[in-house]
Amino acid sequence: MPKLKLEIVTGGEGLADRAVDAILRAASTGTFGDGKIWISPVDDVIRVRTGECGEQAL
């Protein structure tokens, strides 16, 4: 089976937890190869086209 990598950035309180819950519900089969979820902070994001920073860039 091919591998898939998702990169998701959330803003706001509790959105990361909701995203994790949704991924677990959709992707969990209980068998080898279901994958892993890494959670790490994103210090900042900048939209190159406009120069917007932070949540405005999302």
N, C-alpha and C positions, 0 to 999 in steps of 0.2 A: 504494500500500500504506500502511495506517495506521502511524503511528509509535508506539513503545512505550518508556517510560522505566522502568527498574528502578533502585531504590535498595536496596543491600544493605550491611548492616553486619555484619562478622564479628568474632569475638573469638578470641583464642588464636593461637598461632604457626602460620604456614603456611596458615591458612584463607583468607586473601585470595587467595593464589596458587592454591589449589584452586578457589575460586569463579571466578577469571578463566579458568582452564583449562576448566572446565565450560561457561562462557558461550561461549568461543571454539569449543569442539567443537560446541555446539548451534546457534550462530547464524551461523557463518562459511559463506558461500556463494561467496565470492571475487568477488562483484559489487558494483557501486556501491550504497551504501545499507545495507551490513552494520552500520554504526554505529561507535561509539567507546566505549572504556572509560576512565573517569577513575578514578584511585585517589588518595584523599586521606585524611589522618588525621582521626579523630574524637576530639576531646579528652575528651569525656564524654557520657554519655547518662543521662537521668533519666526514670524512669517516673512520669508525673504522678499516676496513681491512688494509688501506694503510697509514692512518694518514694525508691524504690530507685535507687541510682546504679551506674555501671560495668557490669561483666558481669552482675551480678544483675538489672539492668534489661533485659537482652537476653532 
